[in-house]
Amino acid sequence: MNINASLFIQWIPFALLVFVTMKFIWPPIVKALDERADKIRAGLTAADQAKAELANANKKVDEQLAQTRNETTKLLSDAEKRGAAIVDEAKKRADDEGAKIIAAAKAEAEQQSVRAREALREQVAALAVKGAEQILQREVNAGVHAELLNRLKTEL
C-alpha cells in the first residue's frame, strides 16, 4: 500500500471528526465558556460596586461618629456648666439661708438680752423698794409710788 493513500484515507476520518466537533461539540463549549466569562465579569462588577458602597458606608459612619462625638462633647460640657451653675446656686442659697439664720439668731439673742435687762430692772426695782422699806421701817406702796418706780427702772 502506498503511504500517500493511507494518509489520504486517515485524513478523511480526521476531517469528519473535525467537522462533527466544530458543528456539534464546539458551540456548547464556547457557549459555556462565554456564560462563565459573563458570570465572572458580573461578579467582578458587583465586587467593585460593593467596594464602592462599603467605602461610602464607611465614610458615612465616620461622619456620623464625628458628629456624635461632637454632640456628646457639647452635651457633656453643657451638663458640666449646668452642674456648676446648680452648685453655685445652691451655695448662694445656702449662704443666704445662713445669713437669715444668723440674723434671726442675733435678733433672738437681742430680744433675750432685752428681756433679761427688763427682768433685771424689775428685780433691782424690787430690791430697791425692799431696801427702802427696811430703811424707812415701813411699807412702801408700789401702786402709789408706781411713777417713781417706773422712773427708777428706766434709769437702771
MDTraj code that builds the backbone (N, CA, C; nanometers):
import mdtraj as md
import numpy as np

residues = "MET ASN ILE ASN ALA SER LEU PHE ILE GLN TRP ILE PRO PHE ALA LEU LEU VAL PHE VAL THR MET LYS PHE ILE TRP PRO PRO ILE VAL LYS ALA LEU ASP GLU ARG ALA ASP LYS ILE ARG ALA GLY LEU THR ALA ALA ASP GLN ALA LYS ALA GLU LEU ALA ASN ALA ASN LYS LYS VAL ASP GLU GLN LEU ALA GLN THR ARG ASN GLU THR THR LYS LEU LEU SER ASP ALA GLU LYS ARG GLY ALA ALA ILE VAL ASP GLU ALA LYS LYS ARG ALA ASP ASP GLU GLY ALA LYS ILE ILE ALA ALA ALA LYS ALA GLU ALA GLU GLN GLN SER VAL ARG ALA ARG GLU ALA LEU ARG GLU GLN VAL ALA ALA LEU ALA VAL LYS GLY ALA GLU GLN ILE LEU GLN ARG GLU VAL ASN ALA GLY VAL HIS ALA GLU LEU LEU ASN ARG LEU LYS THR GLU LEU".split()
xyz = np.array([
    [0.0818, -0.1142, 0.0000],
    [0.0000, 0.0000, 0.0000],
    [0.0885, 0.1235, 0.0000],
    [0.0371, 0.2211, -0.0537],
    [0.1107, 0.3430, -0.0720],
    [0.0872, 0.4344, 0.0492],
    [0.1945, 0.5012, 0.0917],
    [0.1836, 0.5869, 0.2099],
    [0.0941, 0.7055, 0.1831],
    [0.0920, 0.7533, 0.0647],
    [0.0070, 0.8671, 0.0333],
    [-0.1385, 0.8271, 0.0412],
    [-0.1690, 0.7081, -0.0029],
    [-0.3077, 0.6624, 0.0012],
    [-0.3506, 0.6427, 0.1445],
    [-0.2649, 0.5904, 0.2313],
    [-0.3037, 0.5689, 0.3695],
    [-0.3201, 0.7038, 0.4403],
    [-0.2374, 0.7989, 0.4058],
    [-0.2549, 0.9316, 0.4654],
    [-0.3861, 0.9935, 0.4210],
    [-0.4188, 0.9746, 0.2975],
    [-0.5431, 1.0307, 0.2481],
    [-0.6625, 0.9646, 0.3145],
    [-0.6541, 0.8338, 0.3331],
    [-0.7629, 0.7612, 0.3978],
    [-0.7726, 0.8045, 0.5455],
    [-0.6621, 0.8279, 0.6114],
    [-0.6658, 0.8723, 0.7515],
    [-0.7137, 1.0176, 0.7601],
    [-0.6901, 1.0903, 0.6556],
    [-0.7327, 1.2306, 0.6547],
    [-0.8837, 1.2427, 0.6506],
    [-0.9521, 1.1551, 0.5891],
    [-1.0987, 1.1596, 0.5770],
    [-1.1640, 1.1431, 0.7148],
    [-1.1310, 1.0440, 0.7983],
    [-1.1955, 1.0376, 0.9306],
    [-1.1581, 1.1578, 1.0189],
    [-1.0330, 1.2030, 0.9996],
    [-0.9929, 1.3196, 1.0796],
    [-1.0755, 1.4427, 1.0415],
    [-1.0948, 1.4632, 0.9122],
    [-1.1740, 1.5767, 0.8648],
    [-1.3177, 1.5619, 0.9110],
    [-1.3703, 1.4392, 0.9058],
    [-1.5067, 1.4141, 0.9533],
    [-1.5169, 1.4426, 1.1034],
    [-1.4156, 1.4032, 1.1802],
    [-1.4131, 1.4285, 1.3253],
    [-1.4067, 1.5788, 1.3524],
    [-1.3253, 1.6517, 1.2766],
    [-1.3160, 1.7967, 1.2938],
    [-1.4497, 1.8608, 1.2599],
    [-1.5138, 1.8168, 1.1523],
    [-1.6426, 1.8735, 1.1124],
    [-1.7490, 1.8496, 1.2193],
    [-1.7586, 1.7281, 1.2719],
    [-1.8584, 1.6946, 1.3747],
    [-1.8279, 1.7746, 1.5032],
    [-1.7002, 1.7833, 1.5350],
    [-1.6626, 1.8567, 1.6555],
    [-1.6998, 2.0036, 1.6400],
    [-1.6703, 2.0648, 1.5257],
    [-1.7000, 2.2047, 1.5028],
    [-1.8504, 2.2297, 1.4963],
    [-1.9245, 2.1355, 1.4448],
    [-2.0686, 2.1533, 1.4275],
    [-2.1450, 2.1239, 1.5558],
    [-2.1126, 2.0205, 1.6295],
    [-2.1955, 1.9764, 1.7421],
    [-2.1306, 1.9933, 1.8807],
    [-2.0001, 1.9841, 1.8916],
    [-1.9350, 1.9859, 2.0220],
    [-1.8831, 2.1270, 2.0558],
    [-1.8210, 2.1919, 1.9583],
    [-1.7588, 2.3209, 1.9839],
    [-1.8586, 2.4299, 2.0249],
    [-1.9752, 2.4480, 1.9650],
    [-2.0671, 2.5563, 2.0060],
    [-2.1126, 2.5469, 2.1539],
    [-2.1487, 2.4303, 2.2093],
    [-2.1850, 2.4287, 2.3519],
    [-2.0666, 2.4630, 2.4431],
    [-1.9449, 2.4214, 2.4022],
    [-1.8279, 2.4533, 2.4838],
    [-1.8037, 2.6045, 2.4813],
    [-1.8112, 2.6675, 2.3637],
    [-1.7912, 2.8116, 2.3507],
    [-1.9014, 2.8856, 2.4285],
    [-2.0250, 2.8354, 2.4156],
    [-2.1368, 2.8970, 2.4877],
    [-2.1137, 2.8892, 2.6389],
    [-2.0702, 2.7768, 2.6899],
    [-2.0434, 2.7597, 2.8331],
    [-1.9287, 2.8513, 2.8771],
    [-1.8247, 2.8621, 2.7932],
    [-1.7129, 2.9498, 2.8273],
    [-1.7565, 3.0964, 2.8285],
    [-1.8417, 3.1368, 2.7316],
    [-1.8921, 3.2741, 2.7284],
    [-1.9798, 3.3047, 2.8510],
    [-2.0651, 3.2085, 2.8857],
    [-2.1502, 3.2271, 3.0052],
    [-2.0637, 3.2400, 3.1299],
    [-1.9628, 3.1582, 3.1407],
    [-1.8720, 3.1623, 3.2555],
    [-1.7994, 3.2970, 3.2604],
    [-1.7529, 3.3450, 3.1441],
    [-1.6856, 3.4757, 3.1379],
    [-1.7823, 3.5871, 3.1780],
    [-1.9083, 3.5789, 3.1348],
    [-2.0085, 3.6794, 3.1720],
    [-2.0335, 3.6779, 3.3237],
    [-2.0434, 3.5586, 3.3804],
    [-2.0651, 3.5475, 3.5249],
    [-1.9465, 3.6054, 3.6012],
    [-1.8274, 3.5767, 3.5567],
    [-1.7077, 3.6302, 3.6226],
    [-1.7057, 3.7827, 3.6114],
    [-1.7361, 3.8339, 3.4907],
    [-1.7400, 3.9785, 3.4695],
    [-1.8450, 4.0434, 3.5600],
    [-1.9639, 3.9810, 3.5687],
    [-2.0703, 4.0334, 3.6555],
    [-2.0282, 4.0289, 3.8029],
    [-1.9614, 3.9222, 3.8413],
    [-1.9129, 3.9116, 3.9791],
    [-1.8097, 4.0179, 4.0117],
    [-1.7186, 4.0427, 3.9192],
    [-1.6185, 4.1473, 3.9413],
    [-1.6835, 4.2852, 3.9482],
    [-1.7814, 4.3096, 3.8631],
    [-1.8529, 4.4373, 3.8666],
    [-1.9253, 4.4531, 3.9997],
    [-1.9929, 4.3468, 4.0435],
    [-2.0632, 4.3512, 4.1720],
    [-1.9650, 4.3726, 4.2867],
    [-1.8486, 4.3107, 4.2786],
    [-1.7472, 4.3285, 4.3830],
    [-1.6981, 4.4727, 4.3855],
    [-1.6770, 4.5324, 4.2669],
    [-1.6350, 4.6734, 4.2614],
    [-1.7435, 4.7646, 4.3190],
    [-1.8686, 4.7356, 4.2846],
    [-1.9788, 4.8157, 4.3398],
    [-1.9869, 4.7989, 4.4919],
    [-1.9689, 4.6768, 4.5378],
    [-1.9733, 4.6513, 4.6822],
    [-1.8600, 4.7261, 4.7521],
    [-1.7406, 4.7286, 4.6910],
    [-1.6294, 4.8028, 4.7493],
    [-1.6623, 4.9516, 4.7560],
    [-1.7205, 5.0046, 4.6485],
    [-1.7562, 5.1462, 4.6467],
    [-1.8631, 5.1754, 4.7529],
    [-1.9635, 5.0884, 4.7628],
    [-2.0676, 5.1068, 4.8643],
    [-2.0093, 5.0957, 5.0050],
    [-1.9175, 5.0031, 5.0234],
    [-1.8527, 4.9891, 5.1543],
    [-1.7729, 5.1147, 5.1894],
    [-1.7035, 5.1684, 5.0910],
    [-1.6274, 5.2916, 5.1148],
    [-1.7220, 5.4063, 5.1501],
    [-1.8346, 5.4165, 5.0784],
    [-1.9327, 5.5210, 5.1093],
    [-1.9933, 5.4997, 5.2475],
    [-2.0255, 5.3749, 5.2795],
    [-2.0827, 5.3449, 5.4112],
    [-1.9833, 5.3772, 5.5223],
    [-1.8556, 5.3409, 5.5001],
    [-1.7524, 5.3727, 5.5998],
    [-1.7371, 5.5239, 5.6166],
    [-1.7450, 5.5971, 5.5060],
    [-1.7356, 5.7424, 5.5115],
    [-1.8527, 5.8004, 5.5902],
    [-1.9742, 5.7507, 5.5639],
    [-2.0924, 5.7984, 5.6357],
    [-2.0837, 5.7635, 5.7842],
    [-2.0357, 5.6447, 5.8142],
    [-2.0221, 5.6033, 5.9547],
    [-1.9207, 5.6929, 6.0255],
    [-1.8088, 5.7228, 5.9574],
    [-1.7081, 5.8114, 6.0175],
    [-1.7658, 5.9505, 6.0416],
    [-1.8443, 6.0003, 5.9449],
    [-1.9066, 6.1316, 5.9614],
    [-2.0049, 6.1300, 6.0779],
    [-2.0861, 6.0250, 6.0869],
    [-2.1830, 6.0160, 6.1956],
    [-2.1126, 6.0012, 6.3300],
    [-2.0041, 5.9242, 6.3332],
    [-1.9274, 5.9115, 6.4575],
    [-1.8695, 6.0458, 6.5001],
    [-1.8158, 6.1196, 6.4040],
    [-1.7598, 6.2511, 6.4357],
    [-1.8702, 6.3442, 6.4856],
    [-1.9854, 6.3403, 6.4191],
    [-2.0975, 6.4241, 6.4618],
    [-2.1446, 6.3831, 6.6009],
    [-2.1529, 6.2539, 6.6261],
    [-2.1956, 6.2048, 6.7572],
    [-2.0949, 6.2442, 6.8643],
    [-1.9666, 6.2335, 6.8328],
    [-1.8642, 6.2758, 6.9289],
    [-1.8783, 6.4239, 6.9622],
    [-1.8986, 6.5045, 6.8575],
    [-1.9156, 6.6485, 6.8796],
    [-2.0378, 6.6768, 6.9659],
    [-2.1484, 6.6094, 6.9344],
    [-2.2714, 6.6293, 7.0125],
    [-2.2519, 6.5831, 7.1566],
    [-2.1847, 6.4701, 7.1730],
    [-2.1599, 6.4184, 7.3079],
    [-2.0713, 6.5140, 7.3863],
    [-1.9683, 6.5659, 7.3213],
    [-1.8796, 6.6621, 7.3868],
    [-1.9578, 6.7865, 7.4265],
    [-2.0430, 6.8322, 7.3359],
    [-2.1244, 6.9504, 7.3655],
    [-2.2188, 6.9224, 7.4821],
    [-2.2839, 6.8068, 7.4795],
    [-2.3761, 6.7718, 7.5877],
    [-2.3031, 6.7610, 7.7210],
    [-2.1840, 6.7017, 7.7191],
    [-2.1065, 6.6907, 7.8426],
    [-2.0658, 6.8273, 7.8955],
    [-2.0217, 6.9153, 7.8063],
    [-1.9824, 7.0487, 7.8519],
    [-2.1031, 7.1260, 7.9029],
    [-2.2183, 7.1103, 7.8359],
    [-2.3408, 7.1750, 7.8844],
    [-2.3807, 7.1202, 8.0206],
    [-2.3685, 6.9898, 8.0367],
    [-2.4035, 6.9281, 8.1654],
    [-2.3080, 6.9760, 8.2752],
    [-2.1791, 6.9862, 8.2433],
    [-2.0828, 7.0356, 8.3411],
    [-2.1130, 7.1802, 8.3788],
    [-2.1461, 7.2631, 8.2770],
    [-2.1805, 7.4022, 8.3052],
    [-2.3062, 7.4101, 8.3916],
    [-2.4052, 7.3296, 8.3578],
    [-2.5304, 7.3300, 8.4342],
    [-2.5045, 7.2815, 8.5766],
    [-2.4221, 7.1791, 8.5910],
    [-2.3877, 7.1293, 8.7243],
    [-2.3170, 7.2360, 8.8063],
    [-2.2232, 7.3067, 8.7435],
    [-2.1530, 7.4138, 8.8143],
    [-2.2496, 7.5251, 8.8527],
    [-2.3440, 7.5559, 8.7618],
    [-2.4428, 7.6597, 8.7919],
    [-2.5325, 7.6161, 8.9074],
    [-2.5711, 7.4905, 8.9086],
    [-2.6555, 7.4393, 9.0175],
    [-2.5801, 7.4449, 9.1494],
    [-2.4513, 7.4058, 9.1462],
    [-2.3707, 7.4106, 9.2685],
    [-2.3569, 7.5544, 9.3170],
    [-2.3295, 7.6471, 9.2237],
    [-2.3168, 7.7879, 9.2622],
    [-2.4472, 7.8415, 9.3191],
    [-2.5566, 7.8043, 9.2541],
    [-2.6882, 7.8484, 9.3025],
    [-2.7170, 7.7918, 9.4412],
    [-2.6828, 7.6653, 9.4617],
    [-2.7043, 7.6028, 9.5926],
    [-2.6180, 7.6715, 9.6986],
    [-2.4924, 7.7045, 9.6616],
    [-2.4052, 7.7749, 9.7555],
    [-2.4639, 7.9112, 9.7914],
    [-2.5143, 7.9809, 9.6902],
    [-2.5726, 8.1127, 9.7137],
    [-2.6937, 8.1007, 9.8057],
    [-2.7810, 8.0039, 9.7755],
    [-2.8987, 7.9836, 9.8611],
    [-2.8568, 7.9464, 10.0029],
    [-2.7538, 7.8619, 10.0139],
    [-2.7066, 7.8228, 10.1466],
    [-2.6494, 7.9441, 10.2205],
    [-2.5732, 8.0284, 10.1488],
    [-2.5201, 8.1495, 10.2114],
    [-2.6331, 8.2419, 10.2553],
    [-2.7328, 8.2586, 10.1667],
    [-2.8473, 8.3427, 10.2017],
    [-2.9211, 8.2866, 10.3223],
    [-2.9438, 8.1564, 10.3195],
    [-3.0136, 8.0919, 10.4312],
    [-2.9322, 8.1031, 10.5595],
    [-2.8013, 8.0863, 10.5492],
    [-2.7132, 8.1021, 10.6657],
    [-2.7195, 8.2436, 10.7202],
    [-2.7199, 8.3416, 10.6288],
    [-2.7290, 8.4814, 10.6723],
    [-2.8626, 8.5063, 10.7429],
    [-2.9704, 8.4484, 10.6897],
    [-3.1021, 8.4635, 10.7534],
    [-3.1019, 8.3999, 10.8920],
    [-3.0435, 8.2814, 10.9004],
    [-3.0393, 8.2111, 11.0295],
    [-2.9562, 8.2915, 11.1299],
    [-2.8423, 8.3448, 11.0838],
    [-2.7573, 8.4247, 11.1725],
    [-2.8323, 8.5505, 11.2165],
    [-2.9017, 8.6176, 11.1223],
    [-2.9768, 8.7386, 11.1568],
    [-3.0875, 8.7057, 11.2562],
    [-3.1565, 8.5923, 11.2330],
    [-3.2635, 8.5527, 11.3253],
    [-3.2053, 8.5207, 11.4627],
    [-3.0904, 8.4556, 11.4658],
    [-3.0273, 8.4223, 11.5937],
    [-2.9840, 8.5495, 11.6665],
    [-2.9289, 8.6475, 11.5903],
    [-2.8893, 8.7741, 11.6522],
    [-3.0106, 8.8475, 11.7076],
    [-3.1198, 8.8462, 11.6278],
    [-3.2421, 8.9127, 11.6746],
    [-3.2950, 8.8434, 11.7993],
    [-3.2932, 8.7114, 11.7989],
    [-3.3397, 8.6356, 11.9157],
    [-3.2506, 8.6648, 12.0369],
    [-3.1200, 8.6695, 12.0139],
    [-3.0275, 8.6995, 12.1230],
    [-3.0521, 8.8408, 12.1760],
    [-3.0768, 8.9341, 12.0845],
    [-3.1062, 9.0721, 12.1255],
    [-3.2350, 9.0780, 12.2073],
    [-3.3367, 9.0042, 12.1643],
    [-3.4633, 9.0006, 12.2377],
    [-3.4430, 8.9393, 12.3762],
    [-3.3669, 8.8324, 12.3809],
    [-3.3406, 8.7700, 12.5114],
    [-3.2613, 8.8645, 12.6012],
    [-3.1691, 8.9386, 12.5407],
    [-3.0911, 9.0355, 12.6170],
    [-3.1825, 9.1447, 12.6719],
    [-3.2746, 9.1930, 12.5891],
    [-3.3692, 9.2959, 12.6328],
    [-3.4569, 9.2410, 12.7444],
    [-3.5067, 9.1175, 12.7262],
    [-3.5910, 9.0560, 12.8293],
    [-3.5125, 9.0380, 12.9598],
    [-3.3872, 8.9973, 12.9450],
    [-3.3053, 8.9788, 13.0651],
    [-3.2840, 9.1129, 13.1357],
    [-3.2599, 9.2189, 13.0579],
    [-3.2429, 9.3517, 13.1182],
    [-3.3701, 9.3962, 13.1897],
    [-3.4842, 9.3709, 13.1232],
    [-3.6122, 9.4080, 13.1849],
    [-3.6330, 9.3305, 13.3152],
    [-3.6043, 9.2016, 13.3099],
    [-3.6202, 9.1198, 13.4308],
    [-3.5245, 9.1687, 13.5389],
    [-3.4029, 9.2023, 13.4968],
    [-3.3048, 9.2526, 13.5929],
    [-3.3499, 9.3857, 13.6529],
    [-3.4056, 9.4724, 13.5686],
    [-3.4572, 9.6003, 13.6176],
    [-3.5687, 9.5789, 13.7195],
    [-3.6581, 9.4821, 13.6861],
    [-3.7682, 9.4504, 13.7772],
    [-3.7123, 9.4043, 13.9117],
    [-3.6118, 9.3176, 13.9047],
    [-3.5528, 9.2648, 14.0283],
    [-3.4816, 9.3755, 14.1071],
    [-3.4099, 9.4624, 14.0342],
    [-3.3397, 9.5724, 14.1014],
    [-3.4401, 9.6671, 14.1646],
    [-3.5510, 9.6934, 14.0913],
    [-3.6531, 9.7830, 14.1464],
    [-3.7145, 9.7217, 14.2710],
    [-3.7415, 9.5892, 14.2635],
    [-3.7992, 9.5223, 14.3804],
    [-3.7010, 9.5271, 14.4975],
    [-3.5704, 9.5060, 14.4685],
    [-3.4702, 9.5124, 14.5740],
    [-3.4575, 9.6542, 14.6304],
    [-3.4701, 9.7517, 14.5406],
    [-3.4611, 9.8907, 14.5864],
    [-3.5775, 9.9245, 14.6772],
    [-3.6966, 9.8781, 14.6384],
    [-3.8151, 9.9031, 14.7209],
    [-3.7991, 9.8320, 14.8544],
    [-3.7520, 9.7099, 14.8505],
    [-3.7327, 9.6333, 14.9746],
    [-3.6286, 9.7002, 15.0639],
    [-3.5213, 9.7470, 14.9997],
    [-3.4177, 9.8165, 15.0749],
    [-3.4713, 9.9449, 15.1357],
    [-3.5510, 10.0182, 15.0574],
    [-3.6089, 10.1429, 15.1075],
    [-3.7055, 10.1140, 15.2208],
    [-3.7815, 10.0063, 15.2112],
    [-3.8746, 9.9663, 15.3167],
    [-3.7997, 9.9413, 15.4459],
    [-3.6921, 9.8699, 15.4307],
    [-3.6157, 9.8363, 15.5514],
    [-3.5523, 9.9616, 15.6105],
    [-3.5118, 10.0503, 15.5204],
    [-3.4508, 10.1724, 15.5721],
    [-3.5573, 10.2567, 15.6419],
    [-3.6697, 10.2685, 15.5827],
    [-3.7742, 10.3524, 15.6387],
    [-3.8544, 10.2799, 15.7465],
    [-3.8398, 10.1556, 15.7555],
    [-3.9086, 10.0698, 15.8522],
    [-4.0590, 10.0757, 15.8347],
    [-4.0969, 10.1009, 15.7213],
    [-4.2389, 10.0948, 15.6928],
    [-4.2566, 10.0495, 15.5496],
    [-4.3777, 10.0179, 15.5168],
    [-4.4054, 9.9596, 15.3856],
    [-4.4250, 10.0704, 15.2841],
    [-4.3651, 10.0522, 15.1705],
    [-4.3844, 10.1461, 15.0607],
    [-4.4893, 10.0830, 14.9702],
    [-4.5901, 10.1544, 14.9335],
    [-4.6983, 10.1037, 14.8493],
    [-4.6552, 10.1168, 14.7044],
    [-4.6455, 10.0037, 14.6311],
    [-4.5994, 10.0027, 14.4923],
    [-4.7000, 10.0711, 14.4022],
    [-4.8288, 10.0592, 14.4312],
    [-4.9316, 10.1229, 14.3486],
    [-4.9255, 10.2732, 14.3585],
    [-4.9003, 10.3257, 14.4771],
    [-4.8963, 10.4696, 14.4985],
    [-4.7691, 10.5278, 14.4376],
    [-4.6637, 10.4618, 14.4519],
    [-4.5352, 10.5122, 14.4060],
    [-4.4940, 10.4511, 14.2716],
    [-4.5886, 10.4138, 14.1850],
    [-4.5620, 10.3485, 14.0566],
    [-4.4819, 10.4383, 13.9648],
    [-4.5150, 10.5668, 13.9623],
    [-4.4424, 10.6574, 13.8745],
    [-4.2968, 10.6672, 13.9168],
    [-4.2737, 10.6761, 14.0438],
    [-4.1384, 10.6823, 14.0952],
    [-4.0622, 10.5541, 14.0614],
    [-4.1269, 10.4389, 14.0728],
    [-4.0640, 10.3101, 14.0416],
    [-4.0345, 10.2984, 13.8919],
    [-4.1243, 10.3479, 13.8078],
    [-4.1016, 10.3432, 13.6625],
    [-3.9822, 10.4294, 13.6238],
    [-3.9689, 10.5463, 13.6836],
    [-3.8518, 10.6312, 13.6558],
    [-3.7231, 10.5620, 13.6990],
    [-3.7292, 10.4971, 13.8123],
    [-3.6145, 10.4236, 13.8635],
    [-3.5765, 10.3094, 13.7692],
    [-3.6770, 10.2397, 13.7119],
    [-3.6499, 10.1308, 13.6150],
    [-3.5797, 10.1839, 13.4909],
    [-3.6290, 10.2957, 13.4407],
    [-3.5687, 10.3486, 13.3185],
    [-3.4283, 10.3981, 13.3414],
    [-3.3987, 10.4492, 13.4566],
    [-3.2641, 10.4956, 13.4868],
    [-3.1668, 10.3783, 13.4986],
    [-3.2171, 10.2644, 13.5441],
    [-3.1315, 10.1480, 13.5592],
    [-3.1070, 10.0890, 13.4226],
])
top = md.Topology()
chain = top.add_chain()
for i, resn in enumerate(residues, 1):
    res = top.add_residue(resn, chain, resSeq=i)
    for name in ("N", "CA", "C"):
        top.add_atom(name, md.element.get_by_symbol(name[0]), res)
traj = md.Trajectory(xyz[None], top)
